Amino acid sequence: MIEEHSTEFYEWLETRELVPAIQSFKDRLDFFQSFALNNLKKDNVNIDENETILTEKVIQKITNQFASYLIENKENADETIQLIEKMFHLKQA
């Protein structure tokens, strides 16, 4: 039983190494959302709360897909992260 939980813990710990890249990706998507909404407001386009909530849900879904891909494809995670960092001009904390 201890061995099983130990294995699960170390697998979980490995996924924690991906958190900075995932968070950086999500932060960039949040920035895109904020930028787009501010531009729409400047153009006097009415945006209701439901539309804002919908964009937040889409961002979360995309972030979850990215995280799942990294976890399921650990052998390619570094390469994928480098590509995403270049594409989205990400900076990890």
All heavy atoms as an XYZ file, in Angstrom:
783
protein
N       0.834     -1.190      0.000
C       0.000      0.000      0.000
C       0.881      1.256      0.000
O       0.594      2.213     -0.707
C      -0.921     -0.011      1.221
C      -1.905      1.118      1.196
S      -3.429      0.746      2.048
C      -3.159      1.471      3.617
N       1.923      1.253      0.796
C       2.823      2.406      0.846
C       3.494      2.611     -0.505
O       3.605      3.740     -0.985
C       3.876      2.230      1.968
C       3.180      2.297      3.324
C       4.966      3.281      1.857
C       4.065      1.965      4.500
N       3.895      1.530     -1.129
C       4.542      1.624     -2.442
C       3.588      2.220     -3.476
O       3.981      3.063     -4.290
C       5.018      0.245     -2.895
C       5.832      0.291     -4.175
C       6.383     -1.063     -4.555
O       6.824     -1.808     -3.652
O       6.355     -1.366     -5.756
N       2.339      1.804     -3.443
C       1.336      2.323     -4.378
C       1.153      3.826     -4.195
O       1.167      4.585     -5.161
C      -0.001      1.604     -4.166
C      -1.112      2.117     -5.066
C      -2.448      1.459     -4.759
O      -2.457      0.320     -4.253
O      -3.473      2.103     -5.023
N       1.002      4.262     -2.963
C       0.809      5.687     -2.700
C       2.075      6.475     -2.994
O       2.006      7.623     -3.449
C       0.353      5.915     -1.254
C      -1.060      5.493     -1.019
N      -2.131      6.139     -1.591
C      -1.576      4.474     -0.291
C      -3.253      5.545     -1.224
N      -2.942      4.525     -0.429
N       3.202      5.880     -2.754
C       4.475      6.525     -3.052
C       4.606      6.758     -4.560
O       4.997      7.842     -5.004
C       5.633      5.670     -2.543
O       6.857      6.257     -2.854
N       4.238      5.746     -5.344
C       4.275      5.870     -6.803
C       3.327      6.967     -7.273
O       3.690      7.803     -8.109
C       3.907      4.521     -7.462
O       4.830      3.533     -7.013
C       3.940      4.620     -8.972
N       2.115      6.977     -6.746
C       1.143      8.015     -7.103
C       1.666      9.397     -6.747
O       1.504     10.344     -7.516
C      -0.191      7.758     -6.394
C      -0.945      6.577     -6.914
C      -2.195      6.284     -6.094
O      -2.553      7.076     -5.190
O      -2.829      5.240     -6.358
N       2.282      9.511     -5.587
C       2.811     10.796     -5.153
C       3.895     11.286     -6.108
O       3.888     12.446     -6.516
C       3.371     10.716     -3.727
C       4.087     11.964     -3.310
C       3.371     13.100     -2.949
C       5.476     12.014     -3.305
C       4.031     14.262     -2.582
C       6.142     13.177     -2.933
C       5.417     14.301     -2.565
N       4.809     10.415     -6.482
C       5.892     10.835     -7.372
C       5.385     11.152     -8.778
O       5.904     12.053     -9.438
C       7.015      9.795     -7.393
C       7.845      9.863     -6.136
C       7.817      8.842     -5.204
C       8.625     10.978     -5.862
C       8.560      8.913     -4.030
C       9.368     11.063     -4.691
C       9.327     10.037     -3.778
O      10.059     10.131     -2.629
N       4.361     10.466     -9.229
C       3.744     10.810    -10.511
C       3.100     12.191    -10.430
O       3.207     12.999    -11.354
C       2.710      9.754    -10.908
C       3.329      8.452    -11.340
C       2.302      7.357    -11.592
O       1.080      7.592    -11.393
O       2.722      6.250    -11.978
N       2.405     12.455     -9.330
C       1.796     13.772     -9.120
C       2.877     14.846     -9.064
O       2.734     15.914     -9.652
C       0.982     13.769     -7.820
C       0.496     15.123     -7.424
C      -0.616     15.771     -7.899
C       1.107     16.021     -6.480
N      -0.727     17.005     -7.305
C       0.322     17.183     -6.424
C       2.239     15.942     -5.678
C       0.630     18.256     -5.621
C       2.553     17.005     -4.864
C       1.756     18.152     -4.842
N       3.964     14.557     -8.366
C       5.056     15.510     -8.222
C       5.661     15.870     -9.574
O       5.981     17.038     -9.827
C       6.128     14.935     -7.288
C       7.206     15.881     -6.802
C       6.587     17.053     -6.053
C       8.190     15.138     -5.903
N       5.777     14.890    -10.458
C       6.293     15.153    -11.800
C       5.401     16.127    -12.561
O       5.884     16.987    -13.284
C       6.424     13.854    -12.593
C       7.607     13.018    -12.207
C       7.689     11.743    -13.037
O       7.055     11.669    -14.112
O       8.391     10.828    -12.604
N       4.091     16.004    -12.394
C       3.177     16.913    -13.096
C       3.286     18.328    -12.547
O       3.018     19.288    -13.265
C       1.710     16.440    -13.011
O       1.272     16.481    -11.655
C       1.542     15.052    -13.586
N       3.685     18.485    -11.304
C       3.831     19.822    -10.705
C       4.916     20.626    -11.413
O       4.885     21.844    -11.409
C       4.147     19.728     -9.208
C       3.094     19.045     -8.365
C       1.751     19.720     -8.392
N       1.837     21.099     -7.958
C       0.924     22.023     -8.202
N      -0.149     21.713     -8.866
N       1.084     23.253     -7.783
N       5.878     19.945    -12.025
C       6.936     20.631    -12.755
C       6.379     21.379    -13.962
O       6.992     22.317    -14.449
C       7.991     19.625    -13.221
C       8.756     18.977    -12.081
C       9.682     17.865    -12.553
O       9.764     17.605    -13.764
O      10.316     17.254    -11.681
N       5.207     20.969    -14.415
C       4.591     21.587    -15.591
C       3.773     22.831    -15.238
O       3.391     23.596    -16.122
C       3.699     20.564    -16.303
C       4.386     19.280    -16.744
C       3.359     18.284    -17.253
C       5.438     19.561    -17.802
N       3.504     23.030    -13.968
C       2.612     24.110    -13.534
C       3.065     25.492    -14.009
O       2.240     26.270    -14.497
C       2.399     24.070    -12.003
C       1.701     25.324    -11.499
C       1.600     22.834    -11.622
N       4.340     25.867    -13.897
C       4.727     27.215    -14.355
C       4.399     27.461    -15.837
O       3.915     28.542    -16.188
C       6.236     27.270    -14.101
C       6.468     26.293    -13.004
C       5.473     25.190    -13.250
N       4.630     26.471    -16.680
C       4.330     26.636    -18.107
C       2.828     26.741    -18.337
O       2.369     27.576    -19.129
C       4.903     25.468    -18.903
N       2.064     25.920    -17.641
C       0.606     25.941    -17.791
C       0.051     27.275    -17.294
O      -0.791     27.891    -17.954
C      -0.038     24.748    -17.051
C       0.399     23.428    -17.708
C      -1.553     24.870    -17.012
C       0.131     22.191    -16.877
N       0.534     27.747    -16.163
C       0.059     29.014    -15.606
C       0.439     30.188    -16.510
O      -0.359     31.098    -16.728
C       0.628     29.242    -14.195
C       0.046     30.462    -13.509
C      -1.470     30.400    -13.347
O      -1.985     29.420    -12.837
N      -2.169     31.432    -13.778
N       1.626     30.149    -17.065
C       2.061     31.201    -17.975
C       1.170     31.232    -19.219
O       0.780     32.303    -19.699
C       3.521     30.965    -18.362
O       3.990     31.967    -19.199
N       0.835     30.059    -19.735
C      -0.055     29.953    -20.894
C      -1.431     30.526    -20.562
O      -1.979     31.334    -21.322
C      -0.153     28.482    -21.310
C      -1.057     28.221    -22.479
C      -0.726     28.663    -23.746
C      -2.227     27.512    -22.313
C      -1.547     28.416    -24.832
C      -3.056     27.249    -23.390
C      -2.722     27.705    -24.649
N      -1.971     30.151    -19.417
C      -3.286     30.649    -19.002
C      -3.252     32.159    -18.800
O      -4.174     32.872    -19.214
C      -3.774     29.973    -17.730
C      -5.177     30.442    -17.332
C      -5.676     29.754    -16.105
C      -7.105     30.123    -15.770
N      -7.422     31.534    -15.788
N      -2.196     32.667    -18.192
C      -2.071     34.110    -17.991
C      -2.076     34.859    -19.324
O      -2.670     35.926    -19.448
C      -0.798     34.453    -17.214
C      -0.845     34.006    -15.766
O      -1.948     33.676    -15.254
O       0.236     33.975    -15.128
N      -1.418     34.274    -20.324
C      -1.381     34.922    -21.639
C      -2.768     34.919    -22.275
O      -3.181     35.913    -22.877
C      -0.366     34.201    -22.533
C      -0.076     34.929    -23.810
C       0.560     36.269    -23.538
N       1.046     36.815    -24.796
C       1.522     38.008    -24.927
N       1.641     38.793    -23.882
N       1.918     38.439    -26.088
N      -3.501     33.812    -22.140
C      -4.865     33.770    -22.664
C      -5.752     34.785    -21.947
O      -6.581     35.452    -22.581
C      -5.453     32.364    -22.530
C      -4.811     31.264    -23.370
C      -5.497     29.932    -23.104
C      -4.841     31.597    -24.848
N      -5.573     34.917    -20.641
C      -6.328     35.920    -19.876
C      -6.002     37.328    -20.372
O      -6.887     38.181    -20.483
C      -6.020     35.821    -18.378
C      -6.632     34.600    -17.731
O      -7.603     34.039    -18.270
O      -6.125     34.200    -16.652
N      -4.732     37.569    -20.695
C      -4.329     38.871    -21.236
C      -5.026     39.132    -22.567
O      -5.535     40.227    -22.807
C      -2.803     38.930    -21.413
C      -2.350     40.114    -22.211
C      -2.267     41.366    -21.615
C      -2.031     39.990    -23.549
C      -1.871     42.475    -22.347
C      -1.636     41.083    -24.292
C      -1.555     42.334    -23.693
N      -5.048     38.118    -23.445
C      -5.731     38.275    -24.740
C      -7.204     38.611    -24.534
O      -7.765     39.471    -25.227
C      -5.620     37.003    -25.586
C      -4.241     36.730    -26.132
C      -3.837     35.428    -26.347
C      -3.360     37.751    -26.434
C      -2.577     35.146    -26.853
C      -2.098     37.487    -26.941
C      -1.702     36.181    -27.154
N      -7.842     37.942    -23.580
C      -9.246     38.191    -23.297
C      -9.438     39.630    -22.835
O     -10.303     40.349    -23.338
C      -9.770     37.233    -22.233
C     -11.203     37.552    -21.822
C     -11.588     36.971    -20.482
O     -10.737     36.772    -19.617
N     -12.865     36.716    -20.310
N      -8.650     40.049    -21.886
C      -8.758     41.393    -21.335
C      -8.529     42.442    -22.423
O      -9.267     43.429    -22.523
C      -7.743     41.563    -20.202
O      -7.777     42.864    -19.692
N      -7.509     42.229    -23.235
C      -7.192     43.158    -24.315
C      -8.356     43.265    -25.301
O      -8.761     44.367    -25.692
C      -5.913     42.689    -25.033
C      -5.433     43.613    -26.097
C      -4.730     44.762    -25.764
C      -5.671     43.337    -27.438
C      -4.279     45.624    -26.753
C      -5.233     44.191    -28.432
C      -4.527     45.340    -28.090
N      -8.909     42.118    -25.684
C     -10.027     42.111    -26.632
C     -11.263     42.786    -26.046
O     -11.929     43.580    -26.723
C     -10.355     40.678    -27.045
N     -11.563     42.493    -24.785
C     -12.736     43.107    -24.153
C     -12.566     44.623    -24.030
O     -13.513     45.383    -24.259
C     -12.997     42.476    -22.785
C     -13.473     41.024    -22.794
C     -13.584     40.484    -21.370
C     -14.797     40.881    -23.524
N     -11.366     45.073    -23.680
C     -11.116     46.507    -23.571
C     -11.263     47.197    -24.917
O     -11.813     48.306    -24.997
C      -9.727     46.782    -22.987
C      -9.672     46.537    -21.502
O     -10.686     46.586    -20.812
N      -8.490     46.243    -21.000
N     -10.789     46.556    -25.975
C     -10.954     47.134    -27.314
C     -12.423     47.219    -27.709
O     -12.851     48.210    -28.315
C     -10.169     46.337    -28.348
C      -8.696     46.659    -28.327
O      -8.272     47.697    -27.813
N      -7.891     45.766    -28.874
N     -13.192     46.197    -27.369
C     -14.619     46.223    -27.678
C     -15.325     47.339    -26.900
O     -16.190     48.031    -27.439
C     -15.260     44.872    -27.366
C     -14.876     43.730    -28.304
C     -15.407     42.407    -27.779
C     -15.386     43.993    -29.716
N     -14.939     47.518    -25.643
C     -15.538     48.586    -24.835
C     -15.197     49.956    -25.405
O     -16.034     50.854    -25.410
C     -15.085     48.473    -23.386
C     -15.708     47.307    -22.653
C     -15.183     47.179    -21.232
C     -15.751     45.939    -20.561
N     -15.196     45.723    -19.219
N     -13.964     50.121    -25.872
C     -13.550     51.387    -26.492
C     -14.384     51.680    -27.736
O     -14.643     52.833    -28.060
C     -12.073     51.351    -26.873
C     -11.148     51.479    -25.697
C      -9.699     51.419    -26.156
C      -8.765     51.383    -24.975
N      -7.358     51.206    -25.389
N     -14.769     50.623    -28.446
C     -15.591     50.764    -29.651
C     -17.076     50.824    -29.323
O     -17.916     50.738    -30.208
C     -15.326     49.601    -30.615
C     -13.921     49.622    -31.179
O     -13.285     50.696    -31.176
O     -13.455     48.553    -31.626
N     -17.371     50.953    -28.029
C     -18.751     51.051    -27.537
C     -19.602     49.830    -27.883
O     -20.796     49.950    -28.143
C     -19.429     52.330    -28.044
C     -18.816     53.559    -27.432
O     -18.488     53.578    -26.247
N     -18.631     54.595    -28.243
N     -18.989     48.678    -27.880
C     -19.713     47.426    -28.090
C     -20.159     46.930    -26.724
O     -19.363     46.830    -25.801
C     -18.814     46.377    -28.785
C     -19.524     45.035    -28.885
C     -18.372     46.876    -30.147
N     -21.445     46.664    -26.592
C     -21.962     46.155    -25.328
C     -21.588     44.689    -25.157
O     -21.817     43.867    -26.042
C     -23.491     46.280    -25.266
C     -23.929     47.656    -24.838
O     -23.153     48.400    -24.241
N     -25.165     48.001    -25.155
N     -21.025     44.393    -24.014
C     -20.645     43.025    -23.678
C     -21.348     42.682    -22.381
O     -21.140     43.351    -21.371
C     -19.127     42.901    -23.495
C     -18.417     43.352    -24.763
C     -18.741     41.481    -23.145
C     -16.949     43.603    -24.574
N     -22.179     41.655    -22.432
C     -22.866     41.302    -21.200
C     -22.054     40.286    -20.396
O     -21.060     39.729    -20.869
C     -24.294     40.811    -21.458
C     -24.372     39.477    -22.178
O     -23.419     38.689    -22.099
O     -25.415     39.225    -22.798
N     -22.483     40.061    -19.193
C     -21.765     39.184    -18.267
C     -21.676     37.754    -18.790
O     -20.667     37.079    -18.605
C     -22.440     39.201    -16.896
C     -21.692     38.452    -15.837
C     -22.372     38.537    -14.483
O     -23.202     39.431    -14.265
O     -22.059     37.678    -13.643
N     -22.716     37.303    -19.471
C     -22.720     35.935    -20.008
C     -21.616     35.739    -21.042
O     -20.997     34.674    -21.103
C     -24.082     35.593    -20.626
C     -25.152     35.415    -19.576
O     -24.862     35.043    -18.433
N     -26.388     35.699    -19.936
N     -21.377     36.750    -21.860
C     -20.312     36.654    -22.856
C     -18.945     36.603    -22.187
O     -18.061     35.849    -22.612
C     -20.396     37.829    -23.834
C     -21.624     37.770    -24.713
C     -21.869     39.038    -25.488
O     -21.646     40.141    -24.940
O     -22.293     38.928    -26.653
N     -18.772     37.375    -21.151
C     -17.511     37.358    -20.405
C     -17.308     36.002    -19.747
O     -16.207     35.435    -19.801
C     -17.493     38.479    -19.343
O     -17.697     39.730    -19.997
C     -16.184     38.504    -18.606
N     -18.344     35.465    -19.150
C     -18.269     34.144    -18.514
C     -17.937     33.079    -19.553
O     -17.119     32.184    -19.298
C     -19.580     33.815    -17.768
C     -19.719     34.727    -16.548
C     -19.632     32.345    -17.367
C     -21.081     34.661    -15.886
N     -18.533     33.183    -20.719
C     -18.268     32.227    -21.791
C     -16.799     32.259    -22.200
O     -16.165     31.206    -22.339
C     -19.158     32.509    -23.003
C     -18.928     31.617    -24.213
C     -19.228     30.160    -23.872
C     -19.774     32.084    -25.374
N     -16.231     33.445    -22.347
C     -14.812     33.515    -22.728
C     -13.927     32.939    -21.631
O     -12.923     32.292    -21.923
C     -14.367     34.955    -23.058
O     -14.536     35.797    -21.920
C     -15.123     35.513    -24.241
N     -14.294     33.150    -20.377
C     -13.526     32.572    -19.272
C     -13.578     31.047    -19.303
O     -12.570     30.380    -19.046
C     -14.031     33.106    -17.935
C     -13.708     34.568    -17.724
C     -14.426     35.195    -16.543
O     -15.216     34.511    -15.870
O     -14.202     36.401    -16.315
N     -14.740     30.504    -19.620
C     -14.882     29.047    -19.716
C     -14.056     28.490    -20.873
O     -13.448     27.421    -20.754
C     -16.350     28.656    -19.869
C     -17.143     28.806    -18.594
C     -18.572     28.344    -18.771
C     -19.322     28.485    -17.452
N     -20.691     27.956    -17.557
N     -14.034     29.205    -21.978
C     -13.240     28.771    -23.136
C     -11.753     28.783    -22.778
O     -11.022     27.838    -23.095
C     -13.526     29.649    -24.372
C     -12.518     29.391    -25.481
C     -14.940     29.421    -24.867
N     -11.309     29.827    -22.100
C      -9.910     29.907    -21.674
C      -9.572     28.739    -20.760
O      -8.525     28.106    -20.909
C      -9.612     31.263    -20.990
C      -9.586     32.363    -22.039
C      -8.299     31.223    -20.214
C      -9.515     33.760    -21.467
N     -10.440     28.425    -19.820
C     -10.186     27.312    -18.909
C     -10.140     25.988    -19.663
O      -9.296     25.134    -19.389
C     -11.241     27.263    -17.796
C     -10.909     26.282    -16.709
C      -9.587     26.595    -16.024
O      -9.350     27.706    -15.597
N      -8.718     25.601    -15.931
N     -11.026     25.821    -20.633
C     -11.056     24.581    -21.413
C      -9.772     24.434    -22.232
O      -9.182     23.346    -22.278
C     -12.280     24.561    -22.330
C     -12.548     23.229    -22.945
C     -14.027     23.094    -23.238
C     -14.394     21.711    -23.605
N     -14.761     20.869    -22.510
N      -9.315     25.504    -22.851
C      -8.070     25.461    -23.627
C      -6.886     25.164    -22.708
O      -6.013     24.350    -23.038
C      -7.859     26.783    -24.391
C      -8.923     26.926    -25.488
C      -6.457     26.848    -24.995
C      -8.966     28.306    -26.123
N      -6.856     25.811    -21.553
C      -5.779     25.568    -20.583
C      -5.783     24.113    -20.128
O      -4.719     23.480    -20.038
C      -5.923     26.512    -19.377
O      -5.913     27.867    -19.834
C      -4.796     26.316    -18.390
N      -6.946     23.577    -19.849
C      -7.052     22.176    -19.430
C      -6.569     21.228    -20.535
O      -5.901     20.224    -20.245
C      -8.482     21.829    -19.029
C      -8.906     22.489    -17.744
O      -8.094     23.008    -16.992
N     -10.203     22.493    -17.492
N      -6.896     21.550    -21.784
C      -6.440     20.727    -22.907
C      -4.916     20.751    -23.002
O      -4.275     19.725    -23.208
C      -7.040     21.236    -24.220
C      -8.497     20.907    -24.409
C      -8.709     19.434    -24.644
O      -9.181     18.737    -23.762
N      -8.362     18.952    -25.801
N      -4.332     21.925    -22.839
C      -2.882     22.073    -22.871
C      -2.242     21.263    -21.745
O      -1.290     20.509    -21.970
C      -2.519     23.561    -22.764
C      -1.044     23.845    -22.742
C      -0.226     23.454    -23.784
C      -0.477     24.526    -21.679
C       1.137     23.728    -23.764
C       0.882     24.811    -21.650
C       1.689     24.409    -22.697
N      -2.774     21.396    -20.546
C      -2.244     20.660    -19.388
C      -2.363     19.154    -19.607
O      -1.407     18.405    -19.343
C      -2.982     21.076    -18.119
N      -3.497     18.707    -20.085
C      -3.699     17.276    -20.333
C      -2.711     16.749    -21.363
O      -2.136     15.669    -21.197
C      -5.118     17.002    -20.817
O      -6.037     17.264    -19.801
N      -2.505     17.533    -22.409
C      -1.558     17.116    -23.443
C      -0.156     16.959    -22.858
O       0.530     15.973    -23.118
C      -1.535     18.108    -24.613
C      -0.543     17.701    -25.665
C      -0.894     16.761    -26.632
C       0.749     18.208    -25.669
C       0.031     16.347    -27.586
C       1.674     17.795    -26.615
C       1.310     16.870    -27.570
O       2.227     16.459    -28.500
N       0.263     17.944    -22.062
C       1.596     17.870    -21.464
C       1.740     16.651    -20.557
O       2.754     15.962    -20.591
C       1.899     19.142    -20.668
C       2.096     20.420    -21.463
C       2.339     21.590    -20.521
C       3.233     20.289    -22.459
N       0.723     16.402    -19.755
C       0.772     15.272    -18.817
C       0.776     13.937    -19.566
O       1.520     13.026    -19.211
C      -0.392     15.362    -17.813
C      -0.164     16.561    -16.877
C      -0.552     14.072    -17.024
C      -1.378     16.962    -16.063
N      -0.037     13.837    -20.597
C      -0.130     12.591    -21.351
C       1.068     12.360    -22.269
O       1.317     11.237    -22.705
C      -1.423     12.567    -22.179
C      -2.667     12.496    -21.316
C      -3.941     12.743    -22.097
O      -3.888     12.881    -23.348
O      -5.005     12.811    -21.461
N       1.782     13.419    -22.588
C       2.921     13.331    -23.503
C       4.168     13.892    -22.836
O       4.843     14.769    -23.384
C       2.617     14.091    -24.798
C       1.458     13.501    -25.539
O       1.597     12.515    -26.238
N       0.276     14.090    -25.355
N       4.474     13.364    -21.658
C       5.602     13.872    -20.866
C       6.913     13.848    -21.644
O       7.749     14.723    -21.461
C       5.751     13.067    -19.585
C       4.641     13.274    -18.601
C       4.829     12.378    -17.400
C       3.590     12.405    -16.538
N       3.636     11.423    -15.474
N       7.062     12.862    -22.514
C       8.314     12.745    -23.261
C       8.523     13.912    -24.229
O       9.651     14.197    -24.623
C       8.394     11.402    -24.004
C       7.401     11.227    -25.144
C       5.990     10.831    -24.705
O       5.760     10.592    -23.500
O       5.107     10.758    -25.577
N       7.442     14.590    -24.608
C       7.532     15.729    -25.524
C       7.232     17.055    -24.828
O       7.125     18.085    -25.491
C       6.541     15.555    -26.684
C       6.846     14.333    -27.514
O       8.000     13.987    -27.715
N       5.812     13.665    -27.985
N       7.068     17.025    -23.513
C       6.634     18.221    -22.789
C       7.586     19.394    -22.977
O       7.144     20.522    -23.241
C       6.445     17.910    -21.305
N       8.879     19.171    -22.850
C       9.841     20.272    -22.984
C       9.762     20.917    -24.361
O       9.749     22.142    -24.487
C      11.269     19.793    -22.713
C      11.514     19.481    -21.252
O      10.759     19.989    -20.388
O      12.460     18.728    -20.966
N       9.690     20.098    -25.384
C       9.605     20.600    -26.751
C       8.296     21.371    -26.964
O       8.284     22.445    -27.577
C       9.701     19.430    -27.731
C       9.729     19.823    -29.180
C       9.854     18.607    -30.089
O      10.510     17.620    -29.696
O       9.284     18.660    -31.187
N       7.202     20.836    -26.446
C       5.899     21.497    -26.582
C       5.894     22.830    -25.855
O       5.413     23.833    -26.388
C       4.780     20.587    -26.029
O       4.811     19.346    -26.737
C       3.423     21.238    -26.171
N       6.445     22.849    -24.657
C       6.501     24.091    -23.875
C       7.327     25.136    -24.605
O       6.930     26.310    -24.683
C       7.051     23.812    -22.463
C       6.019     23.024    -21.651
C       7.427     25.109    -21.746
C       6.543     22.469    -20.349
N       8.456     24.744    -25.171
C       9.290     25.693    -25.913
C       8.531     26.275    -27.101
O       8.613     27.477    -27.374
C      10.575     25.027    -26.375
C      11.552     24.760    -25.263
C      12.795     24.021    -25.735
O      12.959     23.740    -26.921
N      13.665     23.692    -24.791
N       7.788     25.429    -27.803
C       7.004     25.896    -28.944
C       5.932     26.887    -28.503
O       5.782     27.965    -29.097
C       6.367     24.710    -29.668
C       5.448     25.059    -30.841
C       6.224     25.776    -31.933
C       4.790     23.803    -31.372
N       5.208     26.555    -27.446
C       4.149     27.435    -26.941
C       4.747     28.754    -26.446
O       4.181     29.823    -26.666
C       3.337     26.726    -25.833
C       2.560     25.545    -26.405
C       2.406     27.686    -25.107
C       1.487     25.905    -27.414
N       5.895     28.677    -25.781
C       6.559     29.901    -25.305
C       6.910     30.811    -26.472
O       6.723     32.028    -26.388
C       7.832     29.550    -24.529
C       7.568     28.997    -23.152
C       8.824     28.546    -22.432
O       9.871     28.307    -23.070
O       8.743     28.424    -21.196
N       7.395     30.234    -27.562
C       7.733     31.037    -28.741
C       6.478     31.608    -29.399
O       6.430     32.771    -29.777
C       8.505     30.199    -29.765
C       9.920     29.910    -29.335
C      10.615     29.042    -30.364
C      11.982     28.612    -29.868
N      12.626     27.683    -30.818
N       5.461     30.767    -29.541
C       4.229     31.200    -30.217
C       3.520     32.331    -29.465
O       3.016     33.267    -30.082
C       3.260     30.014    -30.357
C       3.676     29.005    -31.386
S       2.569     27.567    -31.416
C       0.977     28.306    -31.705
N       3.472     32.222    -28.157
C       2.697     33.161    -27.350
C       3.564     34.165    -26.579
O       3.048     34.922    -25.775
C       1.786     32.407    -26.374
C       0.666     31.680    -27.043
C       0.784     30.343    -27.383
C      -0.511     32.340    -27.369
C      -0.244     29.673    -28.006
C      -1.540     31.679    -28.003
C      -1.418     30.341    -28.328
N       4.869     34.126    -26.827
C       5.807     35.046    -26.151
C       5.635     34.970    -24.633
O       5.423     35.978    -23.975
C       5.622     36.484    -26.639
C       5.694     36.614    -28.129
N       6.886     36.548    -28.815
C       4.732     36.759    -29.060
C       6.647     36.680    -30.107
N       5.351     36.799    -30.291
N       5.727     33.755    -24.112
C       5.508     33.527    -22.689
C       6.789     33.722    -21.899
O       7.874     33.445    -22.372
C       5.002     32.106    -22.442
C       3.729     31.691    -23.162
C       3.374     30.262    -22.775
C       2.593     32.625    -22.849
N       6.590     34.164    -20.676
C       7.681     34.247    -19.720
C       7.222     33.532    -18.478
O       6.192     33.862    -17.914
C       8.004     35.698    -19.398
C       8.605     36.446    -20.568
C       8.933     37.869    -20.186
C       9.641     38.600    -21.257
N       8.915     38.918    -22.419
N       7.994     32.543    -18.045
C       7.634     31.807    -16.838
C       8.251     32.484    -15.623
O       9.363     32.962    -15.678
C       8.118     30.367    -16.912
C       7.370     29.560    -17.965
C       7.795     28.115    -17.953
O       8.089     27.575    -16.901
N       7.832     27.503    -19.106
N       7.473     32.481    -14.555
C       7.967     33.081    -13.308
C       8.943     32.172    -12.612
O       9.013     31.025    -12.792
C       6.800     33.376    -12.381
